[in-house]
């Protein structure tokens, strides 16, 4: 696992890449796949088929910080997942489940918000995410994403999916938009994830 200090160092180094910083500074909508991005990708099903997911609290805090900073956040997943809906509602985020065409979903959100695809980031981990990732202004993959998706991403996190990868992106966006000085000292109202 990556420590907070290592994450801070990585995000600070990445923030100095002029193209990455410019792209991150213009993001108004941050989209996240769920399975394999906000979770470690494993699916736990009980004997009655009910699904359980584990979400990392640091990722949740980062998503809340984005929302508080005025950046729209959307969870977009192809699975019909009550757990994803519950987590999104808990954090007061947009959620789209059963999204077979993630790019169409992103375009619809852009229309609602009056923004272009260049103002969107998308974090994904596998083939269903590629079309959206290729179309947006900033594409991101967790460290342990499928190789094809990692190769297509503009930026890769150091942390694995479900273990702080989303928080790395949140910190990058917030720093690029001068919302926080470092990932270790967020300017937040203190809302918990």
Secondary structure, 3 states (H helix, E strand, C coil): CCCHHHHHHHHHHHHCCHHHHHHHHCCCEEEECCCCCCCCCCCEECCCCCEECCCCHHHHHHHHHHHHCCCEEEEECCCCCHHHHHHHHHHCCEEECCCCCHHHHHHHHHHHHCCCHHHEEEECCCHHHHHHHHHCCEEEECCCCCHHHHHHCCEECCCCCCCCHHHHHHHHHHHHCCCCCCCCCCCCCCCCC
